[in-house]
Amino acid sequence: MRVTNDPFDSAARALRVVDSHTCGQPTRVIVDGTRIAPGTAPLVAQAQIRDEHDWIRRVAVLEPRGHRSMFAAALIPPASPEGDYGVVYMDSFGYPNMCGHATIGVATTLFEEGLLQPRGEHNTQTLEFGLLTPAGRVELRARLAHGRIEAVAFRSPLAFHLGSLQVEIAGRQRTVELSYGGQWYAFIDLAGTGHQVDPNEIDALVAMAAPVRAQIEAAIQLNDPLTGKPPSPINIVWVDRPTHPAANGHNVPVSPAGSFDRSPCGTATCARMATLVAQGKLAIGERFVNEGLLGTLYYGKAVSSITHSGITGIVPEVEGSAWITSRAVLSVDPRDPLRNGYLVGGGAAIT
């Protein structure tokens, strides 16, 4: 087994975490143990963890403490009491710059842990604040009722539709819509494939995604438009007709690590709205309700048009709900030969 060289004393490695799920998708917020200095810029903190302390991601995300679809977020305390918290996102593939469901999970965790305080004394109120991410500052709005968070809406800096290309699936040419919503997404309609967005079909949908991604990556390399860093991974999103009466869309994203989103996916919902706006199928200010694999819903809106660094797109907003599921300390025994985590099954093994 490969164990990365890390200046941390392995006997002292421990992470205090709060687990939640956002409409079915897990978020593990690392509250303490990373030793990130308060006020550190998220991109700087991301590089520190990635290059020097990747054990943090592996311990928080991988087996035996996590699983292929686990998602973690390391908190960065503000430099002053009035400042915004920062975050570093991490999953089994690496370090994405933005994640919608995790942002909702982080916001809920901050409130439930007493790190954010509501203003006013009413039972129903709104809490507005910001979260510093590697993709930039994200504006958040939490709806409160009886002292608890009911839902959190996040507003991303940019989502846009890049264009379309053709890929082959089961011997037929199909159109892929490429869009950015904080991560890159390739939307493909399942109509006529004999498959649908359904929990019982998820293994087949994960298997179908890999060859499609290979075709796209052979045709185009995508950088992150906000950071300029190449290459940025492509998530395949299978699109289907809604089954929920309130929904306008229905999808399941599959990541390069072979993980999949149980929720409708926040950044994919942003990217889908940008696609629909570009195609003239969604108006600015119009609501878009997206259904996920488990039938849960995100409530989206294309807030406004925007041009960012020469890119024309939209400012998207997505609202969803998260629930705390556990609080724990993840410990690392230096005698354990598998102490830094592993993954087997469901995709490429990690040891």
C-alpha positions as CSV (number, residue, x, y, z in Angstrom):
1,M,0.0,0.0,0.0
2,R,1.2,3.5,-0.8
3,V,1.3,5.8,2.2
4,T,2.1,9.4,1.3
5,N,4.8,11.3,3.2
6,D,3.2,13.7,5.5
7,P,4.7,15.9,8.2
8,F,1.7,15.3,10.5
9,D,2.4,12.9,13.4
10,S,0.3,9.9,12.4
11,A,-0.3,9.1,16.0
12,A,-2.1,12.5,16.4
13,R,-4.2,12.3,13.3
14,A,-7.9,12.8,14.2
15,L,-10.7,14.6,12.5
16,R,-13.9,15.9,14.3
17,V,-16.7,15.6,11.8
18,V,-20.4,16.3,11.4
19,D,-22.3,14.2,8.9
20,S,-25.4,15.2,7.1
21,H,-27.3,14.4,3.9
22,T,-28.8,16.9,1.4
23,C,-31.8,15.4,-0.2
24,G,-30.0,12.0,0.0
25,Q,-26.4,12.9,-0.8
26,P,-23.9,12.8,2.1
27,T,-21.7,15.6,3.3
28,R,-19.0,15.1,6.0
29,V,-18.0,18.5,7.3
30,I,-14.6,18.4,8.9
31,V,-15.0,20.8,11.9
32,D,-11.6,20.3,13.5
33,G,-8.3,18.5,12.9
34,T,-7.0,19.9,9.6
35,R,-4.9,22.6,11.2
36,I,-5.9,25.1,8.5
37,A,-5.1,28.6,9.8
38,P,-8.2,30.9,10.2
39,G,-8.7,33.2,7.3
40,T,-6.7,31.1,4.8
41,A,-7.9,31.6,1.2
42,P,-9.8,28.4,0.0
43,L,-7.5,27.9,-3.0
44,V,-4.5,28.1,-0.7
45,A,-6.0,25.7,1.8
46,Q,-7.0,23.4,-1.0
47,A,-3.4,23.3,-2.3
48,Q,-2.1,22.7,1.3
49,I,-4.3,19.7,1.9
50,R,-3.9,18.3,-1.6
51,D,-0.1,18.6,-1.8
52,E,0.9,18.0,1.8
53,H,-1.9,16.4,3.7
54,D,-4.0,14.3,1.3
55,W,-4.5,11.8,4.2
56,I,-7.3,14.2,5.4
57,R,-9.3,13.6,2.2
58,R,-8.6,9.9,2.2
59,V,-9.5,9.4,5.9
60,A,-12.7,11.5,5.6
61,V,-13.9,10.1,2.2
62,L,-12.5,6.6,1.5
63,E,-13.3,3.3,3.1
64,P,-13.4,2.1,5.9
65,R,-14.8,5.4,7.2
66,G,-16.5,6.5,4.0
67,H,-17.4,5.1,0.6
68,R,-17.0,6.0,-3.1
69,S,-19.9,8.5,-3.0
70,M,-18.9,10.2,0.3
71,F,-18.2,13.9,0.0
72,A,-16.3,15.9,2.6
73,A,-15.9,19.6,3.2
74,A,-13.1,21.0,5.5
75,L,-14.1,24.2,7.3
76,I,-11.8,27.3,7.3
77,P,-12.6,29.5,10.3
78,P,-12.8,33.2,9.6
79,A,-10.0,35.5,10.6
80,S,-12.4,37.7,12.5
81,P,-15.8,37.0,14.1
82,E,-17.5,39.1,11.4
83,G,-15.9,37.2,8.5
84,D,-17.2,34.4,6.3
85,Y,-16.3,30.8,6.8
86,G,-14.3,29.2,4.0
87,V,-14.4,25.6,2.8
88,V,-12.3,23.0,0.9
89,Y,-14.4,20.4,-0.9
90,M,-13.1,16.9,-1.4
91,D,-14.4,13.6,-2.8
92,S,-13.0,10.2,-3.9
93,F,-11.7,11.7,-7.2
94,G,-10.0,14.8,-5.7
95,Y,-10.8,18.4,-4.9
96,P,-13.7,20.0,-6.8
97,N,-13.8,23.8,-6.6
98,M,-17.6,23.9,-6.0
99,C,-20.4,21.6,-4.8
100,G,-24.0,22.5,-4.3
101,H,-25.3,19.8,-2.0
102,A,-22.2,20.1,0.2
103,T,-22.7,23.9,0.4
104,I,-26.2,23.3,1.7
105,G,-24.8,20.7,4.1
106,V,-22.0,23.0,5.3
107,A,-24.5,25.9,5.9
108,T,-26.8,23.6,7.9
109,T,-23.9,22.3,9.9
110,L,-22.6,25.8,10.7
111,F,-26.0,26.7,12.1
112,E,-26.7,23.5,13.9
113,E,-23.2,23.7,15.6
114,G,-23.9,27.2,16.8
115,L,-21.2,28.8,14.5
116,L,-23.9,31.0,12.8
117,Q,-26.4,33.0,14.8
118,P,-29.8,34.2,13.4
119,R,-30.7,37.9,13.8
120,G,-34.0,38.9,15.4
121,E,-36.3,37.0,17.7
122,H,-39.0,35.7,15.5
123,N,-39.7,32.0,15.1
124,T,-39.6,32.3,11.3
125,Q,-36.8,34.3,9.7
126,T,-34.2,34.4,7.0
127,L,-30.4,34.2,7.6
128,E,-28.2,35.6,4.9
129,F,-24.4,35.0,4.8
130,G,-21.5,34.0,2.5
131,L,-19.3,31.0,2.1
132,L,-15.8,31.3,0.7
133,T,-15.1,28.5,-1.8
134,P,-12.3,27.7,-4.2
135,A,-14.7,28.9,-7.0
136,G,-15.3,32.3,-5.2
137,R,-17.7,33.7,-2.6
138,V,-21.1,32.0,-2.7
139,E,-24.1,33.8,-1.3
140,L,-26.4,31.8,1.0
141,R,-29.9,32.3,2.3
142,A,-31.3,30.0,5.0
143,R,-35.0,29.8,5.8
144,L,-35.5,29.2,9.5
145,A,-38.6,28.0,11.4
146,H,-38.8,27.5,15.1
147,G,-35.1,28.0,15.5
148,R,-34.1,25.3,12.9
149,I,-33.1,25.5,9.3
150,E,-35.8,24.5,6.9
151,A,-33.9,25.0,3.6
152,V,-30.8,26.7,2.2
153,A,-30.4,28.5,-1.1
154,F,-27.0,29.1,-2.7
155,R,-26.3,31.5,-5.5
156,S,-23.3,30.6,-7.6
157,P,-21.1,33.3,-9.4
158,L,-21.5,31.7,-12.9
159,A,-23.1,28.9,-14.9
160,F,-23.0,28.7,-18.7
161,H,-23.6,26.4,-21.7
162,L,-20.5,25.7,-23.7
163,G,-22.1,23.8,-26.7
164,S,-22.9,20.3,-27.9
165,L,-21.1,17.4,-29.5
166,Q,-21.9,13.9,-30.7
167,V,-21.0,10.6,-28.9
168,E,-21.8,7.0,-29.6
169,I,-23.9,5.1,-27.2
170,A,-24.9,1.5,-28.0
171,G,-24.1,2.0,-31.7
172,R,-26.2,5.2,-32.0
173,Q,-25.0,8.8,-32.2
174,R,-26.4,11.0,-29.4
175,T,-26.1,14.7,-28.6
176,V,-24.3,15.8,-25.5
177,E,-24.8,19.2,-24.0
178,L,-21.7,20.5,-22.2
179,S,-22.3,23.1,-19.5
180,Y,-20.5,24.5,-16.4
181,G,-22.2,25.1,-13.1
182,G,-19.3,25.1,-10.7
183,Q,-18.2,21.8,-12.2
184,W,-18.4,20.5,-15.8
185,Y,-21.4,18.5,-16.8
186,A,-22.3,16.5,-19.9
187,F,-26.1,16.1,-20.2
188,I,-27.4,13.1,-22.2
189,D,-31.1,12.3,-22.6
190,L,-31.9,8.6,-21.8
191,A,-34.9,8.5,-24.2
192,G,-34.5,5.5,-26.6
193,T,-31.7,3.9,-24.7
194,G,-33.9,1.4,-22.8
195,H,-32.7,2.9,-19.5
196,Q,-34.2,5.4,-17.0
197,V,-33.2,7.3,-13.9
198,D,-34.1,4.8,-11.3
199,P,-32.3,3.4,-8.2
200,N,-32.6,-0.1,-9.6
201,E,-30.7,0.9,-12.8
202,I,-27.8,2.8,-11.2
203,D,-25.2,0.2,-11.8
204,A,-25.9,0.2,-15.5
205,L,-25.9,4.0,-15.7
206,V,-22.5,4.2,-13.9
207,A,-21.1,1.6,-16.3
208,M,-22.5,3.5,-19.4
209,A,-20.9,6.8,-18.2
210,A,-17.2,5.7,-18.5
211,P,-17.0,5.1,-22.3
212,V,-19.0,8.3,-22.9
213,R,-16.6,10.3,-20.8
214,A,-13.7,8.9,-22.6
215,Q,-15.2,10.0,-26.0
216,I,-15.7,13.5,-24.6
217,E,-12.2,13.8,-23.1
218,A,-10.7,12.6,-26.4
219,A,-12.5,15.4,-28.2
220,I,-12.1,18.3,-25.8
221,Q,-10.1,19.3,-22.7
222,L,-12.0,21.5,-20.3
223,N,-10.4,24.0,-17.8
224,D,-12.2,25.4,-14.8
225,P,-13.3,28.8,-16.2
226,L,-13.0,30.5,-12.8
227,T,-9.6,29.3,-11.8
228,G,-8.1,28.5,-15.2
229,K,-6.7,25.3,-13.9
230,P,-6.6,22.3,-16.3
231,P,-8.0,19.7,-16.7
232,S,-11.3,19.8,-15.0
233,P,-13.2,16.5,-14.6
234,I,-16.4,15.9,-16.6
235,N,-19.4,14.5,-14.9
236,I,-21.9,12.6,-17.0
237,V,-25.5,13.5,-16.3
238,W,-28.3,11.1,-17.4
239,V,-31.5,13.0,-18.1
240,D,-35.0,11.5,-17.9
241,R,-38.6,12.6,-17.8
242,P,-39.7,13.7,-14.3
243,T,-41.7,11.3,-12.2
244,H,-42.5,13.9,-9.4
245,P,-45.5,16.0,-10.3
246,A,-43.8,19.2,-9.2
247,A,-40.6,18.6,-11.2
248,N,-39.5,20.0,-14.5
249,G,-36.4,17.8,-14.9
250,H,-35.0,14.5,-13.6
251,N,-31.3,13.5,-13.6
252,V,-28.5,11.5,-12.0
253,P,-24.8,12.6,-12.4
254,V,-22.0,10.1,-12.4
255,S,-18.5,11.3,-11.5
256,P,-15.1,10.2,-12.9
257,A,-14.6,8.1,-9.7
258,G,-17.7,6.0,-10.5
259,S,-19.7,7.7,-7.7
260,F,-23.2,9.1,-8.3
261,D,-25.3,11.7,-6.8
262,R,-28.4,10.6,-4.8
263,S,-29.7,14.2,-4.8
264,P,-30.6,16.2,-7.9
265,C,-27.1,17.7,-7.6
266,G,-26.8,21.4,-7.0
267,T,-24.1,22.4,-9.5
268,A,-25.6,20.1,-12.1
269,T,-28.9,21.9,-11.6
270,C,-27.1,25.2,-12.1
271,A,-25.5,23.9,-15.3
272,R,-28.9,22.5,-16.6
273,M,-30.6,25.8,-16.1
274,A,-27.8,27.6,-18.0
275,T,-28.3,25.0,-20.8
276,L,-32.0,25.6,-20.9
277,V,-31.6,29.4,-20.9
278,A,-29.1,29.2,-23.8
279,Q,-31.6,27.0,-25.7
280,G,-34.5,29.4,-25.0
281,K,-36.3,26.9,-22.9
282,L,-36.0,28.7,-19.6
283,A,-36.5,32.4,-19.0
284,I,-34.5,34.6,-16.6
285,G,-36.4,34.6,-13.3
286,E,-38.3,31.4,-14.1
287,R,-38.2,28.6,-11.6
288,F,-36.8,25.1,-12.5
289,V,-37.5,22.2,-10.2
290,N,-35.1,19.3,-10.5
291,E,-35.7,15.7,-9.4
292,G,-33.0,13.4,-8.2
293,L,-32.5,9.7,-8.2
294,L,-34.4,9.2,-4.9
295,G,-37.3,11.5,-6.0
296,T,-36.1,14.5,-3.9
297,L,-36.2,18.0,-5.3
298,Y,-34.0,21.1,-5.7
299,Y,-35.7,24.4,-6.4
300,G,-33.7,26.4,-8.9
301,K,-34.0,29.8,-10.6
302,A,-32.0,31.6,-13.3
303,V,-31.6,34.8,-11.3
304,S,-29.9,37.0,-14.0
305,S,-27.7,37.0,-17.1
306,I,-24.1,37.7,-16.6
307,T,-20.8,38.1,-18.5
308,H,-17.8,36.9,-16.6
309,S,-14.3,37.0,-18.1
310,G,-15.8,37.1,-21.6
311,I,-18.2,34.2,-20.8
312,T,-21.9,34.8,-21.2
313,G,-24.1,32.8,-18.8
314,I,-26.4,33.1,-15.8
315,V,-26.3,33.6,-12.1
316,P,-28.1,30.5,-10.8
317,E,-29.8,29.9,-7.5
318,V,-30.7,26.5,-6.0
319,E,-32.5,25.7,-2.8
320,G,-32.5,22.3,-0.9
321,S,-32.6,20.9,2.6
322,A,-30.0,19.0,4.6
323,W,-30.3,17.0,7.8
324,I,-27.7,16.2,10.4
325,T,-27.1,12.4,10.7
326,S,-24.2,12.0,13.1
327,R,-21.2,13.6,14.9
328,A,-18.0,11.7,15.3
329,V,-14.2,11.7,15.6
330,L,-12.4,9.9,12.9
331,S,-9.1,8.4,14.3
332,V,-6.0,7.0,12.6
333,D,-4.1,4.2,14.3
334,P,-0.4,4.4,13.1
335,R,-0.2,0.6,13.3
336,D,-3.0,0.1,10.8
337,P,-1.6,-0.9,7.4
338,L,-4.8,0.5,5.7
339,R,-4.9,3.7,7.9
340,N,-5.1,6.1,5.0
341,G,-8.1,4.5,3.4
342,Y,-8.9,2.6,0.2
343,L,-11.7,2.0,-2.3
344,V,-12.6,-1.3,-4.0
345,G,-15.5,-2.1,-6.3
346,G,-17.7,0.2,-8.3
347,G,-14.9,1.7,-10.3
348,A,-11.1,2.0,-10.2
349,A,-9.6,0.7,-7.0
350,I,-7.6,3.1,-4.7
351,T,-5.0,1.7,-2.4
